[in-house]
């Protein structure tokens, strides 16, 4: 029987809005929108790069709690309110996912608080059988 595991990370919004940072359902791992705020100190960097770094740290900690890592991420959604911050955010995303290459949707959209410069939502797949192969293809979409 597949178990569902729900993990909280300490963000006050998880309690306020009744959600989990991570939900594991079978082989799938769903990571809620995660901002670049340090959930212990409540500190937040003033720039998009600093917030992106902290958001990844938050996600990595949440994934580790369920035995997963960024290597297991198969899809990421990147939300950036100000297009001027895209280069800083994309640099962090590109570095963190180098060689992992998940599907990526990036959009410029308002976020829930004015100080937020980036949020990430991720989906991961944790193989129960690590021997399962990964296949990579290149296709011509022209």
C-alpha positions in Angstrom: 0.0 0.0 0.0 1.3 3.4 -0.9 1.7 5.8 2.0 1.2 9.6 1.8 3.7 11.6 3.8 3.2 15.3 4.5 6.1 17.5 5.7 6.0 21.0 7.2 9.1 23.2 7.2 8.3 25.8 9.8 6.9 28.5 7.6 4.1 30.3 9.5 2.1 30.3 6.2 1.9 26.4 6.2 -0.1 26.7 9.4 -2.0 29.8 8.4 -3.0 28.4 5.0 -3.2 24.7 5.9 -0.7 23.2 3.5 2.5 21.1 3.6 5.9 22.1 2.2 6.3 18.6 0.7 3.8 15.8 0.0 5.0 12.4 -1.0 2.5 10.2 -2.8 4.0 6.9 -3.9 7.0 7.7 -6.1 5.9 11.4 -6.6 7.1 14.3 -4.4 5.3 17.6 -4.7 7.0 20.8 -3.3 4.8 23.7 -2.6 5.7 27.2 -3.8 8.8 28.1 -1.8 10.1 31.6 -1.3 13.6 32.8 -0.3 12.8 33.5 3.3 14.8 31.8 6.0 12.0 30.1 7.9 13.9 30.1 11.2 15.0 33.7 11.3 12.4 35.2 9.0 15.2 37.0 7.2 15.0 37.6 3.5 17.7 38.9 1.1 17.0 42.2 -0.6 18.0 40.8 -4.0 16.6 38.1 -6.3 19.8 36.1 -6.4 20.0 35.9 -2.6 16.3 34.9 -2.4 16.7 32.3 -5.1 19.7 30.8 -3.2 17.7 30.7 0.1 14.6 29.2 -1.7 16.7 26.4 -3.1 18.2 25.8 0.4 14.6 25.6 1.7 13.6 23.1 -1.0 16.8 21.0 -0.6 16.1 20.7 3.2 12.5 19.7 2.6 13.5 17.1 -0.1 16.2 15.7 2.2 13.6 15.1 4.9 11.9 12.6 2.6 15.1 11.0 1.3 15.2 13.0 -2.0 17.4 15.7 -3.5 17.4 18.1 -6.4 18.6 15.2 -8.6 15.1 13.8 -8.2 13.3 16.9 -9.5 11.6 16.3 -12.8 9.7 19.7 -13.1 10.2 23.2 -11.7 8.0 26.2 -11.9 9.7 29.6 -11.4 7.7 32.7 -10.5 9.4 36.1 -10.8 7.4 39.3 -10.4 10.0 41.6 -12.1 11.5 40.6 -15.5 14.6 42.6 -14.5 15.4 39.9 -12.0 15.3 37.1 -14.5 19.0 36.9 -15.2 19.9 36.6 -11.5 17.3 33.9 -10.9 18.1 32.0 -14.1 21.8 31.9 -13.1 20.9 30.2 -9.8 18.4 27.8 -11.4 20.9 26.9 -14.2 23.6 26.2 -11.7 21.5 24.2 -9.3 20.0 22.0 -12.1 23.1 21.6 -14.2 23.1 18.0 -15.5 19.6 17.3 -13.9 17.6 19.2 -16.6 14.0 19.1 -15.3 11.1 20.5 -17.3 10.9 24.2 -16.5 8.1 26.7 -16.7 9.2 30.3 -15.9 6.7 33.1 -15.6 6.6 36.8 -14.5 3.7 37.1 -12.1 2.9 38.9 -8.9 3.6 37.0 -5.7 1.8 37.1 -2.3 4.1 39.6 -0.6 5.8 42.7 -2.1 9.3 41.8 -0.8 9.3 38.5 -2.6 11.4 38.4 -5.8 11.1 34.7 -6.6 9.3 31.5 -5.7 9.8 27.9 -6.9 7.3 25.0 -7.1 8.9 21.6 -7.8 7.8 18.1 -8.6 10.2 15.2 -8.0 10.2 11.5 -8.7 11.9 9.3 -6.2 12.5 5.9 -7.7 11.8 3.0 -5.4 14.1 0.9 -7.6 17.2 3.0 -8.2 18.3 0.6 -10.9 15.6 2.1 -13.2 17.2 3.7 -16.2 17.0 7.3 -17.2 16.7 8.0 -20.9 17.7 11.3 -22.5 16.6 12.2 -26.0 17.2 15.2 -28.3 14.4 15.9 -30.8 14.1 18.3 -33.6 11.0 20.4 -33.0 11.2 22.4 -36.2 
